[in-house]
Amino acid sequence: MLRIAATFALLLSTCAAFAAEAPPEVVAELKRLTQENLDAIAPGHVEVWKRNLHESMIHVDENNVARTKTELLAEFNPLPKGLIGRLQVAKFQVTLEGNVAVATHEDLEHLEYHGQMLVSRWRSTDTWLKTDAGWKLLGEQTMAVLEDPPSIPLTNEQACNYSGTYRLTAEIRETIRCAEGRLFSTRTGRPEVAYQAEVLDVFFAPGRPRTRRIFLHDAKGTVTGFVDRREGLDIRWTREPVK
């Protein structure tokens, strides 16, 4: 294990030694092309992406769907009626190695959805290849930048319904207490974590939008445990009987 870790560290240091921050003119050009691609999405200007993409391009979207250039271009259409949107590059960083550049950028989206305004953020990592015809986008992976959901207020009585000790294994337990309509959870050897209610029985820890804590009930409505849910996968905890 130590040998593997040392080898991995050496590879990282080697890559860092060869990769360098791109010159300002390269950064400016790739940012321009990136914004050009973003501007073409809402109106469905497929010719822009057709021009800027490499023929061997692979695109992976936020839903884990991988597409070739042909497949991606085939799906290009203007936004449906009732939707008005725009995307703006907010943060942009590039490293360069020879004729290959890797750019990572955060994009801010404003989408008017049938009269309601939605503001979201996206993170993309792009691989660009310098060709005789200019820079071409060879690969892109995009993901949504998750945000904490809105919370709802609970009465202290509602929150205290979840108080108790919960067991994962014979050695791992977690104690939950209530205060001012919120939950405070302490697992052995770890700092206390505060939880807020998203809806009744569903809680989140601010700053950890990938996970939810969902409380379970029996047929009589008594809390029997909870699951820690992350990307659709659950870890089940059982509530210990109140002494």
C-alpha positions as CSV (number, residue, x, y, z in Angstrom):
1,M,0.0,0.0,0.0
2,L,2.8,2.4,0.9
3,R,4.6,1.6,-2.4
4,I,1.4,2.3,-4.3
5,A,0.9,5.6,-2.5
6,A,4.5,6.6,-3.1
7,T,4.2,5.8,-6.8
8,F,1.0,7.8,-7.1
9,A,2.6,10.8,-5.4
10,L,5.5,10.6,-7.8
11,L,3.1,10.5,-10.8
12,L,1.3,13.6,-9.5
13,S,4.5,15.5,-9.0
14,T,5.7,14.5,-12.5
15,C,2.5,15.7,-14.1
16,A,2.7,19.0,-12.1
17,A,6.2,19.5,-13.3
18,F,5.3,19.2,-16.9
19,A,2.0,20.9,-16.9
20,A,2.1,24.7,-16.7
21,E,-0.3,27.6,-16.5
22,A,-1.3,28.6,-19.9
23,P,-0.2,31.9,-21.4
24,P,-2.8,34.7,-21.2
25,E,-3.5,34.6,-25.0
26,V,-4.3,30.9,-24.8
27,V,-6.5,31.4,-21.7
28,A,-8.3,34.3,-23.5
29,E,-8.9,32.2,-26.7
30,L,-10.2,29.1,-24.9
31,K,-12.5,31.3,-22.7
32,R,-13.8,33.0,-25.8
33,L,-14.5,29.6,-27.4
34,T,-16.1,28.3,-24.3
35,Q,-18.4,31.3,-24.0
36,E,-19.2,31.0,-27.7
37,N,-20.3,27.4,-27.1
38,L,-22.4,28.4,-24.1
39,D,-24.1,31.2,-26.0
40,A,-25.1,28.7,-28.7
41,I,-27.0,26.4,-26.3
42,A,-30.2,28.3,-25.7
43,P,-30.9,29.2,-29.3
44,G,-29.7,25.8,-30.5
45,H,-27.0,27.1,-32.8
46,V,-25.6,23.7,-33.7
47,E,-23.2,25.1,-36.3
48,V,-21.1,26.7,-33.5
49,W,-20.5,23.4,-31.7
50,K,-20.0,21.6,-35.0
51,R,-17.2,24.1,-35.7
52,N,-15.6,24.0,-32.3
53,L,-15.7,20.3,-31.5
54,H,-13.0,17.8,-32.5
55,E,-14.3,14.9,-34.6
56,S,-13.3,12.4,-31.9
57,M,-14.9,14.4,-29.1
58,I,-16.5,12.7,-26.1
59,H,-19.0,14.6,-24.0
60,V,-20.3,13.4,-20.6
61,D,-23.2,15.3,-19.1
62,E,-24.5,15.7,-15.6
63,N,-26.7,12.7,-16.0
64,N,-23.7,10.4,-16.7
65,V,-24.6,10.1,-20.4
66,A,-21.6,9.9,-22.7
67,R,-22.0,11.1,-26.3
68,T,-19.9,11.3,-29.4
69,K,-19.8,14.5,-31.4
70,T,-22.4,13.2,-33.9
71,E,-24.7,12.1,-31.0
72,L,-24.3,15.4,-29.2
73,L,-25.0,17.5,-32.3
74,A,-28.1,15.4,-33.2
75,E,-29.7,16.5,-29.9
76,F,-29.2,20.3,-30.4
77,N,-32.4,22.2,-30.4
78,P,-33.5,25.7,-29.1
79,L,-35.0,25.8,-25.6
80,P,-38.7,24.9,-25.6
81,K,-41.4,27.6,-25.5
82,G,-41.7,29.2,-22.1
83,L,-37.9,28.8,-21.3
84,I,-35.5,31.7,-21.6
85,G,-31.9,31.0,-20.6
86,R,-28.3,32.2,-20.7
87,L,-25.0,30.8,-19.5
88,Q,-22.0,32.9,-18.5
89,V,-18.5,31.7,-17.7
90,A,-17.9,32.8,-14.0
91,K,-14.5,31.1,-13.2
92,F,-12.0,29.8,-15.7
93,Q,-8.6,28.1,-15.3
94,V,-6.3,26.5,-17.8
95,T,-3.2,24.3,-17.8
96,L,-1.2,23.6,-20.9
97,E,1.1,20.8,-22.0
98,G,2.3,21.0,-25.6
99,N,-0.7,21.2,-27.9
100,V,-3.1,20.0,-25.2
101,A,-4.9,22.3,-22.8
102,V,-7.1,21.3,-19.9
103,A,-9.6,23.9,-18.8
104,T,-12.0,23.9,-15.8
105,H,-14.7,26.4,-15.6
106,E,-17.7,27.2,-13.5
107,D,-20.7,28.6,-15.4
108,L,-23.6,30.6,-14.0
109,E,-27.0,29.8,-15.6
110,H,-30.1,32.1,-15.4
111,L,-33.2,30.2,-16.6
112,E,-36.6,31.7,-16.7
113,Y,-38.9,28.7,-16.5
114,H,-42.4,29.6,-17.4
115,G,-42.2,32.9,-15.5
116,Q,-40.0,31.6,-12.6
117,M,-36.4,32.5,-12.4
118,L,-33.9,29.7,-11.6
119,V,-30.2,30.4,-11.0
120,S,-27.8,27.4,-11.0
121,R,-24.1,26.7,-11.3
122,W,-22.3,24.1,-13.5
123,R,-18.7,22.9,-13.4
124,S,-17.1,21.6,-16.6
125,T,-13.7,20.1,-17.3
126,D,-12.6,20.4,-20.9
127,T,-9.7,19.0,-22.9
128,W,-8.7,21.1,-25.9
129,L,-6.4,20.1,-28.7
130,K,-4.5,22.6,-30.8
131,T,-4.8,21.7,-34.5
132,D,-4.0,23.3,-37.8
133,A,-7.6,24.7,-37.8
134,G,-7.3,26.1,-34.3
135,W,-8.3,24.8,-30.9
136,K,-10.8,22.0,-30.9
137,L,-12.8,20.6,-27.9
138,L,-11.7,17.0,-27.6
139,G,-13.5,16.1,-24.3
140,E,-15.9,17.6,-21.8
141,Q,-17.4,16.4,-18.6
142,T,-20.1,18.6,-16.9
143,M,-21.7,18.3,-13.5
144,A,-24.2,20.4,-11.5
145,V,-22.8,22.3,-8.6
146,L,-25.1,21.3,-5.8
147,E,-26.7,23.7,-3.4
148,D,-28.3,23.2,0.0
149,P,-32.1,22.9,-0.4
150,P,-34.5,25.3,1.4
151,S,-35.2,24.3,5.0
152,I,-38.6,24.3,6.7
153,P,-39.2,25.2,10.4
154,L,-40.1,22.5,12.8
155,T,-41.6,22.9,16.2
156,N,-39.4,21.6,19.0
157,E,-41.9,18.8,19.6
158,Q,-41.6,17.7,16.1
159,A,-37.8,17.8,16.2
160,C,-37.6,16.0,19.5
161,N,-39.5,13.1,18.1
162,Y,-36.3,12.0,16.4
163,S,-34.1,12.2,19.5
164,G,-32.4,9.1,20.7
165,T,-29.5,6.7,20.1
166,Y,-29.1,5.0,16.8
167,R,-26.9,1.9,16.0
168,L,-25.0,1.1,12.8
169,T,-23.1,-1.8,14.3
170,A,-22.4,-3.1,17.8
171,E,-19.5,-0.6,18.1
172,I,-20.8,2.3,16.1
173,R,-23.6,4.5,17.5
174,E,-24.9,8.0,17.1
175,T,-26.8,10.1,19.5
176,I,-29.3,12.7,18.3
177,R,-30.7,15.5,20.4
178,C,-33.1,18.3,19.5
179,A,-33.0,22.1,20.2
180,E,-34.9,25.0,18.7
181,G,-36.5,22.8,16.0
182,R,-33.2,21.4,14.8
183,L,-31.3,18.2,15.2
184,F,-27.8,17.8,16.5
185,S,-26.0,14.5,15.9
186,T,-22.9,13.1,17.6
187,R,-21.2,10.0,16.4
188,T,-18.4,8.5,18.6
189,G,-15.1,10.2,17.9
190,R,-16.6,12.8,15.6
191,P,-17.7,16.4,16.1
192,E,-21.4,17.2,16.4
193,V,-23.3,17.9,13.2
194,A,-26.4,20.1,13.0
195,Y,-29.2,19.1,10.7
196,Q,-32.1,21.1,9.2
197,A,-35.4,19.7,7.9
198,E,-36.0,19.8,4.1
199,V,-39.4,18.2,4.6
200,L,-40.8,16.2,7.5
201,D,-38.6,13.2,8.1
202,V,-35.9,14.3,5.6
203,F,-32.9,16.3,7.0
204,F,-29.7,17.7,5.5
205,A,-26.5,19.1,7.0
206,P,-25.7,22.5,5.6
207,G,-22.7,22.3,3.2
208,R,-23.3,18.7,2.4
209,P,-25.9,18.7,-0.3
210,R,-25.1,15.3,-1.7
211,T,-26.6,13.5,1.3
212,R,-29.9,13.2,3.1
213,R,-30.9,11.7,6.4
214,I,-34.3,10.1,6.1
215,F,-36.1,8.8,9.2
216,L,-38.2,5.6,9.1
217,H,-41.4,4.8,11.0
218,D,-43.3,1.6,11.9
219,A,-47.0,1.1,11.3
220,K,-47.8,3.0,14.5
221,G,-45.8,6.0,13.4
222,T,-42.9,5.4,15.8
223,V,-39.4,6.3,14.6
224,T,-37.5,3.1,14.1
225,G,-34.3,4.4,12.5
226,F,-33.0,6.3,9.6
227,V,-31.1,5.9,6.4
228,D,-28.1,8.0,5.3
229,R,-28.8,8.4,1.5
230,R,-26.0,9.4,-0.9
231,E,-26.6,9.3,-4.6
232,G,-29.5,6.9,-4.2
233,L,-27.6,4.5,-1.9
234,D,-28.8,4.0,1.6
235,I,-26.9,3.1,4.9
236,R,-29.4,2.0,7.5
237,W,-29.3,2.9,11.2
238,T,-31.6,1.3,13.8
239,R,-33.0,3.3,16.7
240,E,-32.3,1.7,20.1
241,P,-35.2,1.3,22.5
242,V,-35.7,4.2,24.9
243,K,-34.7,3.1,28.4
